[in-house]
Amino acid sequence: MIGRRALLRGAAEAAAAAALGSGLVARAFAASGQPPEWSNWSGSVRFTPAEKTAPTTLAEVRAAVRRAAAAGRSVRAIGSGHSFVPLCETNGLQLVTSRLRGIESIDVKK
C-alpha cells in the first residue's frame, strides 16, 4: 500500500518532469526574459534568481558555472526544495540538479 506522502511526492515529481519535458518552464522564461519565481514545497521561501539552468550533463554544469563566474554571479545548487530555510535562495545562478542522473566516472586517485 502506498502512503499519502509518497503518492503526493510522486504526483509532484511527475508534474515537474512533464513541465520540463514539455518545455513549459522554458517557454515561460522566454516570454518574460526572466526565470520564474522559485519556492520551496511549503511556499515559505520564495525568490527569483537572475538565471536558472537545469543541466543534464557534467559538461552543461561546467559551462553554466563558467558563465556565472564570467558574469560575477554566485551559483547555488538546489535539489528537491524541501528545506524550511532559505538555503537555495540566490540572486545569481540557480543550478537545478534534478535532471542529473547517475555517476559518470570515479577518479580513485583523488
FITOR-341698 format. One record per residue: x, y, z of N, C-alpha, C, O, CB in turn; residue in three letters. Coordinates in Angstrom, 2 decimals, m for minus. Glycine has a CB too. Layout:
N
+---------+---------+---------+---------+---------+---------+---------+---------+---------+---------+---------+---------+---------+---------+---------+---------+
!    n_xx !    n_yy !    n_zz !   ca_xx !   ca_yy !   ca_zz !    c_xx !    c_yy !    c_zz !    o_xx !    o_yy !    o_zz !   cb_xx !   cb_yy !   cb_zz ! residuo !
+---------+---------+---------+---------+---------+---------+---------+---------+---------+---------+---------+---------+---------+---------+---------+---------+
!       X !       Y !       Z !       X !       Y !       Z !       X !       Y !       Z !       X !       Y !       Z !       X !       Y !       Z !     Ala !
...
+---------+---------+---------+---------+---------+---------+---------+---------+---------+---------+---------+---------+---------+---------+---------+---------+
This chain:
110
+---------+---------+---------+---------+---------+---------+---------+---------+---------+---------+---------+---------+---------+---------+---------+---------+
!    n_xx !    n_yy !    n_zz !   ca_xx !   ca_yy !   ca_zz !    c_xx !    c_yy !    c_zz !    o_xx !    o_yy !    o_zz !   cb_xx !   cb_yy !   cb_zz ! residuo !
+---------+---------+---------+---------+---------+---------+---------+---------+---------+---------+---------+---------+---------+---------+---------+---------+
!    0.84 !   m1.18 !    0.00 !    0.00 !    0.00 !    0.00 !    0.89 !    1.25 !    0.00 !    1.85 !    1.33 !    0.76 !   m0.96 !    0.00 !    1.22 !     Met !
!    0.57 !    2.19 !   m0.85 !    1.35 !    3.43 !   m0.93 !    0.76 !    4.47 !    0.03 !   m0.46 !    4.62 !    0.13 !    1.36 !    3.99 !   m2.39 !     Ile !
!    1.63 !    5.16 !    0.73 !    1.19 !    6.18 !    1.68 !    0.84 !    7.49 !    0.98 !    1.22 !    7.71 !   m0.17 !    2.27 !    6.43 !    2.71 !     Gly !
!    0.11 !    8.34 !    1.66 !   m0.33 !    9.62 !    1.11 !    0.86 !   10.49 !    0.70 !    0.85 !   11.08 !   m0.38 !   m1.18 !   10.37 !    2.14 !     Arg !
!    1.87 !   10.57 !    1.55 !    3.04 !   11.40 !    1.27 !    3.77 !   10.92 !    0.01 !    4.16 !   11.72 !   m0.84 !    4.01 !   11.39 !    2.46 !     Arg !
!    3.94 !    9.60 !   m0.11 !    4.62 !    9.05 !   m1.29 !    3.80 !    9.31 !   m2.55 !    4.36 !    9.61 !   m3.61 !    4.85 !    7.53 !   m1.12 !     Ala !
!    2.48 !    9.20 !   m2.45 !    1.61 !    9.47 !   m3.59 !    1.72 !   10.92 !   m4.03 !    1.85 !   11.21 !   m5.22 !    0.16 !    9.12 !   m3.25 !     Leu !
!    1.67 !   11.84 !   m3.07 !    1.77 !   13.27 !   m3.39 !    3.14 !   13.62 !   m3.97 !    3.23 !   14.40 !   m4.92 !    1.50 !   14.10 !   m2.14 !     Leu !
!    4.19 !   13.05 !   m3.39 !    5.53 !   13.31 !   m3.89 !    5.67 !   12.81 !   m5.33 !    6.24 !   13.49 !   m6.18 !    6.59 !   12.65 !   m2.98 !     Arg !
!    5.14 !   11.62 !   m5.60 !    5.20 !   11.06 !   m6.94 !    4.43 !   11.90 !   m7.95 !    4.88 !   12.09 !   m9.08 !    4.66 !    9.65 !   m6.94 !     Gly !
!    3.27 !   12.40 !   m7.54 !    2.47 !   13.25 !   m8.42 !    3.20 !   14.55 !   m8.71 !    3.19 !   15.03 !   m9.85 !    1.10 !   13.54 !   m7.79 !     Ala !
!    3.83 !   15.14 !   m7.70 !    4.57 !   16.39 !   m7.89 !    5.77 !   16.17 !   m8.81 !    6.05 !   17.00 !   m9.67 !    5.04 !   16.96 !   m6.54 !     Ala !
!    6.48 !   15.06 !   m8.62 !    7.63 !   14.77 !   m9.47 !    7.19 !   14.54 !  m10.92 !    7.87 !   14.97 !  m11.85 !    8.39 !   13.54 !   m8.95 !     Glu !
!    6.08 !   13.87 !  m11.11 !    5.58 !   13.63 !  m12.47 !    5.17 !   14.94 !  m13.14 !    5.45 !   15.14 !  m14.32 !    4.38 !   12.67 !  m12.43 !     Ala !
!    4.53 !   15.82 !  m12.39 !    4.12 !   17.11 !  m12.94 !    5.35 !   17.95 !  m13.31 !    5.37 !   18.59 !  m14.36 !    3.24 !   17.88 !  m11.93 !     Ala !
!    6.36 !   17.94 !  m12.45 !    7.58 !   18.70 !  m12.74 !    8.30 !   18.14 !  m13.96 !    8.78 !   18.89 !  m14.80 !    8.53 !   18.70 !  m11.52 !     Ala !
!    8.36 !   16.82 !  m14.05 !    9.01 !   16.19 !  m15.21 !    8.25 !   16.51 !  m16.50 !    8.86 !   16.75 !  m17.54 !    9.10 !   14.66 !  m15.01 !     Ala !
!    6.94 !   16.51 !  m16.41 !    6.13 !   16.83 !  m17.59 !    6.34 !   18.28 !  m18.01 !    6.44 !   18.58 !  m19.20 !    4.64 !   16.58 !  m17.30 !     Ala !
!    6.41 !   19.19 !  m17.03 !    6.62 !   20.60 !  m17.34 !    7.99 !   20.82 !  m17.98 !    8.11 !   21.55 !  m18.96 !    6.50 !   21.46 !  m16.07 !     Ala !
!    9.02 !   20.18 !  m17.43 !   10.37 !   20.31 !  m18.00 !   10.42 !   19.68 !  m19.38 !   11.00 !   20.24 !  m20.31 !   11.42 !   19.67 !  m17.08 !     Leu !
!    9.82 !   18.50 !  m19.51 !    9.84 !   17.79 !  m20.77 !    9.06 !   18.51 !  m21.86 !    9.44 !   18.46 !  m23.03 !    9.30 !   16.41 !  m20.59 !     Gly !
!    7.98 !   19.18 !  m21.49 !    7.16 !   19.85 !  m22.49 !    7.71 !   21.22 !  m22.87 !    7.26 !   21.84 !  m23.83 !    5.75 !   20.00 !  m21.98 !     Ser !
!    8.68 !   21.68 !  m22.10 !    9.24 !   23.00 !  m22.38 !    8.42 !   24.13 !  m21.77 !    8.66 !   25.29 !  m22.09 !    9.33 !   23.20 !  m23.86 !     Gly !
!    7.47 !   23.80 !  m20.89 !    6.63 !   24.82 !  m20.27 !    7.47 !   25.85 !  m19.52 !    7.24 !   27.05 !  m19.65 !    5.63 !   24.16 !  m19.32 !     Leu !
!    8.42 !   25.38 !  m18.74 !    9.28 !   26.30 !  m18.00 !   10.11 !   27.15 !  m18.95 !   10.26 !   28.35 !  m18.75 !   10.19 !   25.53 !  m17.03 !     Val !
!   10.65 !   26.52 !  m19.98 !   11.47 !   27.25 !  m20.95 !   10.65 !   28.32 !  m21.67 !   11.15 !   29.42 !  m21.90 !   12.08 !   26.28 !  m21.97 !     Ala !
!    9.40 !   28.00 !  m22.04 !    8.56 !   28.98 !  m22.72 !    8.21 !   30.15 !  m21.80 !    8.20 !   31.30 !  m22.24 !    7.27 !   28.31 !  m23.23 !     Arg !
!    7.94 !   29.86 !  m20.54 !    7.63 !   30.94 !  m19.59 !    8.84 !   31.86 !  m19.43 !    8.69 !   33.08 !  m19.38 !    7.21 !   30.37 !  m18.22 !     Ala !
!   10.02 !   31.27 !  m19.36 !   11.25 !   32.05 !  m19.24 !   11.47 !   32.89 !  m20.49 !   11.81 !   34.07 !  m20.40 !   12.45 !   31.12 !  m19.00 !     Phe !
!   11.29 !   32.29 !  m21.66 !   11.50 !   33.00 !  m22.92 !   10.52 !   34.17 !  m23.07 !   10.89 !   35.23 !  m23.57 !   11.35 !   32.04 !  m24.11 !     Ala !
!    9.29 !   33.98 !  m22.64 !    8.27 !   35.02 !  m22.78 !    8.55 !   36.21 !  m21.86 !    8.33 !   37.36 !  m22.25 !    6.90 !   34.45 !  m22.47 !     Ala !
!    9.03 !   35.94 !  m20.65 !    9.24 !   37.03 !  m19.69 !   10.65 !   37.58 !  m19.71 !   10.88 !   38.71 !  m19.29 !    8.91 !   36.55 !  m18.31 !     Ser !
!   11.61 !   36.77 !  m20.19 !   13.01 !   37.18 !  m20.17 !   13.65 !   37.01 !  m18.80 !   14.79 !   37.41 !  m18.60 !   13.12 !   38.60 !  m20.60 !     Gly !
!   12.92 !   36.43 !  m17.87 !   13.42 !   36.23 !  m16.52 !   12.96 !   34.86 !  m16.02 !   11.85 !   34.44 !  m16.34 !   12.94 !   37.36 !  m15.56 !     Gln !
!   13.80 !   34.15 !  m15.25 !   13.38 !   32.85 !  m14.73 !   12.13 !   33.01 !  m13.86 !   11.92 !   34.06 !  m13.25 !   14.52 !   32.20 !  m13.91 !     Pro !
!   11.30 !   31.97 !  m13.80 !   10.12 !   32.03 !  m12.94 !   10.51 !   32.06 !  m11.47 !   11.59 !   31.61 !  m11.09 !    9.20 !   30.86 !  m13.21 !     Pro !
!    9.62 !   32.58 !  m10.65 !    9.85 !   32.59 !   m9.20 !    9.98 !   31.14 !   m8.72 !    9.25 !   30.26 !   m9.18 !    8.71 !   33.33 !   m8.45 !     Glu !
!   10.89 !   30.91 !   m7.79 !   11.08 !   29.59 !   m7.21 !   10.52 !   29.62 !   m5.80 !   10.62 !   30.64 !   m5.12 !   12.58 !   29.17 !   m7.21 !     Trp !
!    9.95 !   28.52 !   m5.36 !    9.53 !   28.41 !   m3.96 !    9.77 !   27.00 !   m3.47 !    9.75 !   26.04 !   m4.25 !    8.04 !   28.80 !   m3.79 !     Ser !
!   10.00 !   26.88 !   m2.17 !   10.16 !   25.55 !   m1.59 !    8.78 !   24.88 !   m1.54 !    7.78 !   25.49 !   m1.90 !   10.81 !   25.62 !   m0.16 !     Asn !
!    8.74 !   23.66 !   m1.11 !    7.50 !   22.87 !   m1.16 !    6.37 !   23.51 !   m0.36 !    5.20 !   23.35 !   m0.72 !    7.75 !   21.48 !   m0.64 !     Trp !
!    6.69 !   24.22 !    0.70 !    5.62 !   24.80 !    1.54 !    5.28 !   26.23 !    1.15 !    4.28 !   26.78 !    1.61 !    6.04 !   24.77 !    3.00 !     Ser !
!    6.12 !   26.83 !    0.29 !    5.88 !   28.22 !   m0.10 !    6.44 !   29.23 !    0.88 !    6.25 !   30.43 !    0.70 !    4.42 !   28.45 !   m0.25 !     Gly !
!    7.15 !   28.78 !    1.92 !    7.69 !   29.70 !    2.92 !    8.96 !   30.41 !    2.44 !    9.34 !   31.44 !    3.01 !    7.99 !   28.95 !    4.20 !     Ser !
!    9.61 !   29.89 !    1.41 !   10.78 !   30.54 !    0.81 !   10.47 !   30.77 !   m0.66 !   10.19 !   29.82 !   m1.39 !   12.09 !   29.67 !    1.00 !     Val !
!   10.53 !   32.03 !   m1.09 !   10.27 !   32.39 !   m2.49 !   11.30 !   33.41 !   m2.95 !   11.66 !   34.31 !   m2.19 !    8.82 !   32.95 !   m2.66 !     Arg !
!   11.76 !   33.26 !   m4.19 !   12.69 !   34.24 !   m4.76 !   12.76 !   34.02 !   m6.26 !   12.32 !   33.00 !   m6.78 !   14.10 !   34.12 !   m4.11 !     Phe !
!   13.32 !   34.99 !   m6.95 !   13.53 !   34.88 !   m8.40 !   15.02 !   35.05 !   m8.67 !   15.57 !   36.13 !   m8.46 !   12.69 !   35.95 !   m9.18 !     Thr !
!   15.68 !   33.98 !   m9.13 !   17.11 !   34.08 !   m9.42 !   17.35 !   34.91 !  m10.68 !   16.45 !   35.08 !  m11.50 !   17.72 !   32.67 !   m9.59 !     Pro !
!   18.56 !   35.42 !  m10.83 !   18.92 !   36.15 !  m12.05 !   18.95 !   35.21 !  m13.25 !   18.61 !   35.60 !  m14.37 !   20.28 !   36.85 !  m11.89 !     Ala !
!   19.36 !   33.96 !  m13.00 !   19.47 !   32.96 !  m14.07 !   19.15 !   31.60 !  m13.47 !   19.43 !   31.35 !  m12.30 !   20.89 !   32.96 !  m14.73 !     Glu !
!   18.57 !   30.73 !  m14.27 !   18.25 !   29.38 !  m13.82 !   18.60 !   28.40 !  m14.92 !   18.34 !   28.66 !  m16.09 !   16.75 !   29.26 !  m13.42 !     Lys !
!   19.21 !   27.26 !  m14.54 !   19.52 !   26.23 !  m15.51 !   19.32 !   24.86 !  m14.88 !   19.49 !   24.69 !  m13.68 !   20.97 !   26.38 !  m16.04 !     Thr !
!   18.94 !   23.89 !  m15.71 !   18.74 !   22.52 !  m15.26 !   19.56 !   21.60 !  m16.17 !   19.01 !   20.97 !  m17.07 !   17.22 !   22.12 !  m15.28 !     Ala !
!   20.87 !   21.52 !  m15.93 !   21.75 !   20.73 !  m16.81 !   21.46 !   19.23 !  m16.71 !   20.95 !   18.74 !  m15.71 !   23.20 !   20.99 !  m16.48 !     Pro !
!   21.82 !   18.53 !  m17.78 !   21.67 !   17.07 !  m17.79 !   23.01 !   16.36 !  m17.88 !   23.08 !   15.14 !  m17.73 !   20.78 !   16.64 !  m18.97 !     Thr !
!   24.08 !   17.12 !  m18.11 !   25.42 !   16.52 !  m18.22 !   26.43 !   17.34 !  m17.43 !   26.19 !   18.49 !  m17.09 !   25.85 !   16.42 !  m19.70 !     Thr !
!   27.56 !   16.72 !  m17.15 !   28.64 !   17.40 !  m16.45 !   29.16 !   18.58 !  m17.29 !   29.52 !   19.62 !  m16.74 !   29.79 !   16.42 !  m16.14 !     Leu !
!   29.20 !   18.41 !  m18.60 !   29.65 !   19.49 !  m19.48 !   28.73 !   20.71 !  m19.37 !   29.20 !   21.84 !  m19.39 !   29.72 !   19.01 !  m20.94 !     Ala !
!   27.42 !   20.47 !  m19.25 !   26.47 !   21.58 !  m19.10 !   26.64 !   22.27 !  m17.74 !   26.48 !   23.48 !  m17.63 !   25.04 !   21.07 !  m19.26 !     Glu !
!   26.95 !   21.49 !  m16.70 !   27.22 !   22.07 !  m15.38 !   28.44 !   22.98 !  m15.46 !   28.41 !   24.11 !  m14.99 !   27.43 !   20.96 !  m14.31 !     Val !
!   29.51 !   22.47 !  m16.05 !   30.75 !   23.25 !  m16.18 !   30.50 !   24.55 !  m16.95 !   30.96 !   25.61 !  m16.53 !   31.83 !   22.42 !  m16.89 !     Arg !
!   29.78 !   24.46 !  m18.06 !   29.50 !   25.65 !  m18.88 !   28.68 !   26.67 !  m18.10 !   28.94 !   27.87 !  m18.18 !   28.77 !   25.26 !  m20.17 !     Ala !
!   27.70 !   26.22 !  m17.35 !   26.86 !   27.13 !  m16.56 !   27.66 !   27.82 !  m15.47 !   27.50 !   29.02 !  m15.25 !   25.68 !   26.37 !  m15.94 !     Ala !
!   28.52 !   27.07 !  m14.79 !   29.34 !   27.65 !  m13.72 !   30.33 !   28.66 !  m14.31 !   30.57 !   29.71 !  m13.72 !   30.10 !   26.53 !  m12.94 !     Val !
!   30.89 !   28.35 !  m15.45 !   31.82 !   29.28 !  m16.10 !   31.12 !   30.57 !  m16.52 !   31.65 !   31.66 !  m16.35 !   32.48 !   28.62 !  m17.32 !     Arg !
!   29.89 !   30.43 !  m17.08 !   29.10 !   31.62 !  m17.46 !   28.81 !   32.49 !  m16.24 !   28.94 !   33.72 !  m16.30 !   27.78 !   31.20 !  m18.13 !     Arg !
!   28.42 !   31.86 !  m15.15 !   28.12 !   32.60 !  m13.92 !   29.36 !   33.31 !  m13.40 !   29.29 !   34.47 !  m13.00 !   27.55 !   31.66 !  m12.85 !     Ala !
!   30.49 !   32.61 !  m13.40 !   31.74 !   33.21 !  m12.92 !   32.13 !   34.41 !  m13.79 !   32.55 !   35.44 !  m13.27 !   32.87 !   32.17 !  m12.92 !     Ala !
!   31.99 !   34.28 !  m15.10 !   32.32 !   35.37 !  m16.01 !   31.42 !   36.58 !  m15.79 !   31.84 !   37.72 !  m16.00 !   32.22 !   34.90 !  m17.46 !     Ala !
!   30.17 !   36.32 !  m15.37 !   29.22 !   37.41 !  m15.12 !   29.30 !   37.93 !  m13.69 !   28.59 !   38.86 !  m13.32 !   27.81 !   36.94 !  m15.40 !     Ala !
!   30.19 !   37.31 !  m12.87 !   30.33 !   37.74 !  m11.47 !   29.17 !   37.30 !  m10.59 !   28.90 !   37.92 !   m9.56 !   30.46 !   39.23 !  m11.41 !     Gly !
!   28.48 !   36.24 !  m11.00 !   27.32 !   35.75 !  m10.24 !   27.71 !   34.57 !   m9.37 !   28.60 !   33.79 !   m9.71 !   26.18 !   35.36 !  m11.18 !     Arg !
!   27.02 !   34.44 !   m8.26 !   27.19 !   33.27 !   m7.41 !   26.39 !   32.12 !   m8.02 !   25.52 !   32.33 !   m8.87 !   26.72 !   33.55 !   m5.94 !     Ser !
!   26.69 !   30.89 !   m7.59 !   25.99 !   29.70 !   m8.06 !   25.42 !   28.99 !   m6.84 !   26.13 !   28.76 !   m5.86 !   26.93 !   28.76 !   m8.89 !     Val !
!   24.15 !   28.64 !   m6.92 !   23.51 !   27.90 !   m5.83 !   22.82 !   26.68 !   m6.43 !   21.91 !   26.81 !   m7.24 !   22.48 !   28.80 !   m5.04 !     Arg !
!   23.28 !   25.49 !   m6.02 !   22.66 !   24.25 !   m6.50 !   21.47 !   23.92 !   m5.62 !   21.52 !   24.09 !   m4.40 !   23.69 !   23.06 !   m6.50 !     Ala !
!   20.38 !   23.46 !   m6.24 !   19.20 !   23.07 !   m5.48 !   18.81 !   21.65 !   m5.84 !   19.09 !   21.15 !   m6.93 !   18.03 !   24.03 !   m5.76 !     Ile !
!   18.16 !   21.01 !   m4.88 !   17.66 !   19.64 !   m5.09 !   16.15 !   19.65 !   m5.13 !   15.56 !   20.20 !   m6.06 !   18.16 !   18.69 !   m3.98 !     Gly !
!   15.53 !   19.04 !   m4.14 !   14.08 !   18.87 !   m4.15 !   13.31 !   20.07 !   m3.63 !   12.10 !   20.14 !   m3.80 !   13.72 !   17.67 !   m3.34 !     Ser !
!   13.99 !   21.02 !   m2.99 !   13.29 !   22.19 !   m2.45 !   12.52 !   21.88 !   m1.19 !   11.48 !   22.49 !   m0.92 !   12.34 !   22.74 !   m3.48 !     Gly !
!   13.02 !   20.96 !   m0.41 !   12.29 !   20.52 !    0.78 !   12.73 !   21.24 !    2.06 !   12.23 !   20.94 !    3.14 !   12.47 !   19.04 !    0.97 !     His !
!   13.65 !   22.18 !    1.94 !   14.16 !   22.89 !    3.12 !   13.18 !   23.94 !    3.61 !   12.46 !   24.55 !    2.82 !   15.51 !   23.54 !    2.80 !     Ser !
!   13.16 !   24.16 !    4.93 !   12.33 !   25.21 !    5.53 !   13.07 !   26.54 !    5.63 !   12.46 !   27.56 !    5.94 !   11.86 !   24.78 !    6.90 !     Phe !
!   14.37 !   26.53 !    5.36 !   15.19 !   27.74 !    5.46 !   15.70 !   28.12 !    4.08 !   15.77 !   27.26 !    3.19 !   16.36 !   27.53 !    6.45 !     Val !
!   16.06 !   29.37 !    3.88 !   16.43 !   29.84 !    2.54 !   17.83 !   29.42 !    2.07 !   18.62 !   30.26 !    1.65 !   16.34 !   31.32 !    2.50 !     Pro !
!   18.14 !   28.12 !    2.15 !   19.45 !   27.64 !    1.69 !   19.62 !   27.78 !    0.19 !   20.74 !   27.95 !   m0.29 !   19.64 !   26.19 !    2.09 !     Leu !
!   18.53 !   27.70 !   m0.56 !   18.59 !   27.73 !   m2.03 !   18.50 !   29.14 !   m2.59 !   18.73 !   29.35 !   m3.78 !   17.48 !   26.89 !   m2.61 !     Cys !
!   18.17 !   30.11 !   m1.75 !   17.93 !   31.47 !   m2.24 !   19.19 !   32.07 !   m2.82 !   20.27 !   31.98 !   m2.23 !   17.39 !   32.36 !   m1.12 !     Glu !
!   19.06 !   32.68 !   m3.99 !   20.19 !   33.32 !   m4.66 !   19.71 !   34.43 !   m5.58 !   18.60 !   34.37 !   m6.11 !   21.01 !   32.28 !   m5.44 !     Thr !
!   20.55 !   35.42 !   m5.76 !   20.28 !   36.43 !   m6.79 !   21.22 !   36.19 !   m7.97 !   21.34 !   37.04 !   m8.86 !   20.47 !   37.88 !   m6.22 !     Asn !
!   21.87 !   35.05 !   m7.97 !   22.78 !   34.66 !   m9.05 !   22.18 !   33.53 !   m9.87 !   21.00 !   33.57 !  m10.24 !   24.14 !   34.23 !   m8.49 !     Gly !
!   23.00 !   32.50 !  m10.15 !   22.57 !   31.35 !  m10.94 !   21.99 !   30.27 !  m10.03 !   22.63 !   29.85 !   m9.07 !   23.75 !   30.78 !  m11.75 !     Leu !
!   20.81 !   29.84 !  m10.34 !   20.19 !   28.71 !   m9.65 !   20.41 !   27.48 !  m10.52 !   19.89 !   27.40 !  m11.64 !   18.66 !   28.95 !   m9.37 !     Gln !
!   21.17 !   26.51 !  m10.02 !   21.50 !   25.31 !  m10.77 !   20.65 !   24.17 !  m10.22 !   20.87 !   23.68 !   m9.12 !   23.03 !   24.97 !  m10.66 !     Leu !
!   19.67 !   23.75 !  m11.01 !   18.73 !   22.70 !  m10.61 !   19.35 !   21.35 !  m10.91 !   19.70 !   21.07 !  m12.06 !   17.35 !   22.86 !  m11.34 !     Val !
!   19.49 !   20.50 !   m9.90 !   20.20 !   19.23 !  m10.06 !   19.30 !   18.05 !  m10.39 !   19.79 !   16.94 !  m10.59 !   20.96 !   18.93 !   m8.81 !     Thr !
!   18.00 !   18.25 !  m10.46 !   17.06 !   17.14 !  m10.60 !   17.17 !   16.38 !  m11.93 !   16.70 !   15.25 !  m12.02 !   15.67 !   17.65 !  m10.46 !     Ser !
!   17.77 !   16.98 !  m12.94 !   17.88 !   16.30 !  m14.24 !   19.21 !   15.56 !  m14.40 !   19.41 !   14.87 !  m15.40 !   17.73 !   17.31 !  m15.36 !     Arg !
!   20.10 !   15.69 !  m13.44 !   21.38 !   14.96 !  m13.47 !   21.13 !   13.53 !  m12.98 !   20.44 !   13.34 !  m11.98 !   22.47 !   15.67 !  m12.59 !     Leu !
!   21.67 !   12.56 !  m13.67 !   21.42 !   11.16 !  m13.34 !   22.72 !   10.36 !  m13.27 !   23.52 !   10.37 !  m14.20 !   20.48 !   10.54 !  m14.36 !     Arg !
!   22.92 !    9.67 !  m12.16 !   23.97 !    8.70 !  m12.03 !   25.38 !    9.26 !  m11.95 !   25.59 !   10.47 !  m12.07 !   23.91 !    7.78 !  m13.15 !     Gly !
!   26.30 !    8.38 !  m11.73 !   27.72 !    8.71 !  m11.64 !   28.34 !    8.49 !  m13.01 !   28.22 !    7.41 !  m13.59 !   28.44 !    7.85 !  m10.56 !     Ile !
!   28.99 !    9.52 !  m13.53 !   29.62 !    9.39 !  m14.85 !   30.98 !    8.72 !  m14.76 !   31.33 !    7.91 !  m15.62 !   29.77 !   10.76 !  m15.50 !     Glu !
!   31.76 !    9.05 !  m13.73 !   33.07 !    8.42 !  m13.57 !   33.56 !    8.66 !  m12.15 !   33.08 !    9.52 !  m11.43 !   34.08 !    8.98 !  m14.61 !     Ser !
!   34.55 !    7.85 !  m11.78 !   35.17 !    7.96 !  m10.46 !   36.67 !    7.98 !  m10.66 !   37.23 !    7.12 !  m11.34 !   34.73 !    6.79 !   m9.51 !     Ile !
!   37.32 !    8.97 !  m10.06 !   38.78 !    9.04 !  m10.11 !   39.30 !    8.52 !   m8.79 !   39.33 !    9.26 !   m7.81 !   39.29 !   10.50 !  m10.40 !     Asp !
!   39.70 !    7.27 !   m8.74 !   40.13 !    6.65 !   m7.49 !   41.43 !    7.22 !   m6.97 !   41.75 !    7.03 !   m5.79 !   40.28 !    5.17 !   m7.68 !     Val !
!   42.20 !    7.93 !   m7.79 !   43.46 !    8.51 !   m7.36 !   43.26 !    9.79 !   m6.56 !   44.17 !   10.21 !   m5.84 !   44.33 !    8.80 !   m8.56 !     Lys !
!   42.10 !   10.42 !   m6.67 !   41.85 !   11.67 !   m5.93 !   41.37 !   11.40 !   m4.58 !   41.11 !   12.32 !   m3.82 !   40.87 !   12.55 !   m6.63 !     Lys !
+---------+---------+---------+---------+---------+---------+---------+---------+---------+---------+---------+---------+---------+---------+---------+---------+
